[in-house]
Amino acid sequence: MSHVQGRHTGGRKGPAKEPSGSVSMMSGPALHTDIAHLSPLLGTWRGKGAGEYPTIDSFTYVEEVTFGHVGKPFLAYSQKTRHAETELPLHAEAGYLRPAGPDRLELVLAQPSGIVEIDEGTVEANDGALEISLDSATVAVSSTAKSVTSVRRIIRVDGDTLTYRVEMGAVGQPHQHHLAATLTRVDQT
């Protein structure tokens, strides 16, 4: 979106008006050039996954993930899951995916369970798919949260399909597989 710059408009700056008779093709701000390579993530994704860990019963879930932007050099991320059979809420998290140099990313996120993660890793395009690998640099937990010591997230986007795996070390267990899901894009932002 272009903005009026360098001229007085009654004491305020604002969006430039489209020329009479034209229609804007953009519904929001342009994607920041520093995150253009992450555009395959944009949109809302839904699908199913399965989880397991030595300290819990295995389970299946349905999930919705959204990646959006506001024209700044980061993507906003939100996630929520429900139990596949009971439809009760299971988990949620929200945060930001930020570029950290050529082919490098940071994920900063918070969970209502009292866990905050800072993950760092790589992003690359392989055979038309976007592949992201992130490892926890820091995991902080509140005094009432379960102990989590390490996290790894592997994300792959190929067209309108997003798959991921999550590994973790938690509650005295060694780092190992925890979650896997396949999601389909239902809306592109």
Secondary structure, DSSP 8 states (H G I E B T S, - for coil): --B--SS-STT---B----TT---S-SS----GGGGGGGGG-EEEEEEEEEEETTEEEEEEEEEEEEE--SSSSEEEEEEEEETTT--EEEEEEEEEEE-STTEEEEEEEETTTEEEEEEEEEEEETTEEEEEEEEEEEEE-TTS--EEEEEEEEEEETTEEEEEEEEEETT--SEEEEEEEEEEEE--
